[in-house]
Amino acid sequence: MLDGYNHASRFIQICRSRGYDSPTIIDLNLLLIVLLGIGQKHVALAQEFGWRGSLSAKVKISGIWRTIPFFDAAHVLDDFAHHGIPLALKDTITINAGASAGSYIELPAPQDEDTEAHRVMTAIRLFIYVAKSLGVALGANPEDEDFDFGSPVSSFLEAGQRTLEVQKRRMNLS
């Protein structure tokens, strides 16, 4: 399942060293690609209807009981090796639970005409919320006012590109 990722062997070795012989894995690399696709649809709809405002989001993750997240980046695996592997102990996680306006994830409006950069940053921001909720320390906090996309962004996008190749391999094996 992880054939083609740069850090799959190390991830498997860390899992085995912690006693997980055949864990159920969530491929977070694929999630980033999905969020980028959703962002592309959002940008197209916003342009079509002239929407220039911010966006509020709510995320609910289901069917994750006893799953382990995998993200193909050395710094994530360093954290797993040092602190242990996160294991979901609930079947459902709602990020920022509640129904009030303050419980939603606020995604800023585009500041200029660079819709591609805005789409990527929005997808990465949502990705960080999901990854953190699954116990993955990514070296970034989307709630900080001085949120710096710089350091983790390149690893997110590089892993996202690798997942496209991994998906092609999976399709060819089917």
C-alpha positions in Angstrom: 0.0 0.0 0.0 2.8 2.4 0.7 5.1 1.3 -2.2 6.5 4.4 -3.8 6.7 6.7 -0.8 10.1 8.0 0.2 9.7 7.2 3.9 7.5 4.1 3.8 10.3 1.7 4.9 11.1 3.9 7.9 7.4 4.2 8.8 7.0 0.4 8.7 10.1 0.0 10.8 8.8 2.4 13.4 5.4 0.7 13.5 7.1 -2.7 14.0 9.3 -1.4 16.7 6.2 -0.2 18.6 4.5 -3.6 18.2 2.2 -2.9 15.2 2.6 -5.7 12.8 -0.4 -5.0 10.5 -1.8 -1.6 11.4 -4.7 0.1 9.7 -3.2 3.2 8.1 -4.7 6.5 7.0 -2.8 7.9 4.1 -2.7 11.6 4.8 -0.8 12.3 1.6 -3.9 11.4 -0.4 -6.0 13.7 1.8 -3.9 16.7 0.8 -4.6 16.0 -2.9 -8.3 15.7 -2.2 -8.3 19.0 -0.3 -6.4 20.7 -3.2 -9.2 19.4 -5.6 -11.9 20.7 -3.3 -10.1 24.0 -3.2 -10.0 24.2 -7.0 -13.7 23.7 -7.1 -14.2 26.4 -4.5 -12.1 28.9 -6.3 -14.0 28.2 -9.6 -17.4 28.6 -7.9 -16.2 31.8 -6.1 -15.0 33.3 -9.4 -18.2 32.3 -11.2 -20.4 34.0 -8.6 -18.1 36.9 -7.7 -17.5 35.7 -4.1 -14.5 37.5 -2.5 -15.3 36.9 1.1 -13.8 34.5 3.7 -15.0 30.9 4.1 -16.0 29.0 7.2 -15.3 25.3 7.4 -16.2 22.4 9.6 -14.5 19.0 9.5 -15.7 15.7 10.8 -13.6 12.5 10.4 -15.4 9.2 10.7 -14.4 5.5 10.7 -11.0 6.0 12.3 -11.0 3.9 15.4 -7.6 2.2 15.9 -6.0 3.8 12.8 -2.5 5.2 12.4 -1.8 8.3 10.3 0.9 8.1 7.7 2.5 11.2 6.1 5.5 10.8 3.9 7.9 13.3 5.5 11.0 12.8 7.6 10.0 15.3 10.3 6.8 13.5 11.0 8.5 10.2 11.3 11.2 11.8 13.5 8.3 12.8 15.8 6.8 9.3 15.7 10.2 7.7 16.5 10.8 10.1 19.4 7.2 10.4 20.9 5.4 7.3 19.6 2.9 6.7 17.0 -0.5 8.3 17.3 -3.5 5.9 17.4 -7.1 7.0 17.0 -9.1 5.9 20.0 -12.4 7.2 18.8 -14.3 6.4 15.7 -15.2 10.0 15.0 -13.4 13.3 15.5 -15.1 16.7 14.9 -12.7 19.5 14.6 -14.0 22.5 16.6 -17.2 20.8 17.7 -20.2 23.0 18.2 -22.7 24.9 16.1 -21.8 28.5 17.0 -20.2 30.8 14.5 -17.0 30.7 16.6 -16.7 26.9 16.2 -15.9 27.0 12.5 -12.5 27.1 11.0 -12.1 30.6 9.4 -10.4 30.5 6.0 -9.3 34.0 4.8 -10.5 35.5 1.6 -8.0 35.8 -1.3 -5.9 39.0 -0.9 -5.2 39.4 -4.6 -5.8 37.7 -8.0 -3.4 34.8 -7.2 -6.2 32.2 -6.8 -3.8 29.3 -7.2 -1.7 30.3 -4.1 -4.9 30.9 -2.2 -6.2 27.4 -3.1 -3.0 25.8 -2.0 -2.8 27.7 1.3 -6.4 26.9 2.1 -5.9 23.2 1.4 -2.8 23.1 3.5 -4.5 25.0 6.4 -7.3 22.4 6.5 -4.8 19.6 6.1 -2.9 20.8 9.2 -6.2 20.8 11.2 -7.0 17.3 10.2 -3.4 16.0 10.7 -3.2 17.6 14.2 -6.5 16.1 15.2 -5.1 12.7 14.3 -2.1 13.3 16.5 0.5 14.3 13.8 2.8 17.1 14.9 3.6 19.0 11.7 5.6 21.9 13.0 2.9 24.4 12.3 -0.1 25.8 14.1 -2.9 27.2 11.9 -4.4 29.1 14.9 -1.3 31.2 15.4 -1.6 34.8 14.0 2.0 34.4 12.8 1.2 31.1 11.1 4.2 30.4 8.8 3.5 28.0 5.9 7.2 28.1 4.9 8.8 25.1 6.6 6.2 22.4 6.3 4.6 23.5 3.0 7.3 22.1 0.7 7.2 18.7 2.5 3.4 18.7 2.2 3.4 19.4 -1.5 6.3 17.1 -2.3 4.5 14.2 -0.5 1.3 15.2 -2.4 3.1 14.8 -5.7 4.5 11.4 -4.6 1.0 10.2 -3.7 -0.1 10.8 -7.3 2.5 8.3 -8.4 1.6 5.9 -5.6 -2.0 6.0 -6.7 -1.1 5.2 -10.3 0.9 2.1 -9.0 -2.1 1.0 -6.9 -4.4 1.3 -9.9 -2.0 -0.7 -12.1 -1.9 -3.5 -9.4 -5.7 -3.8 -9.3 
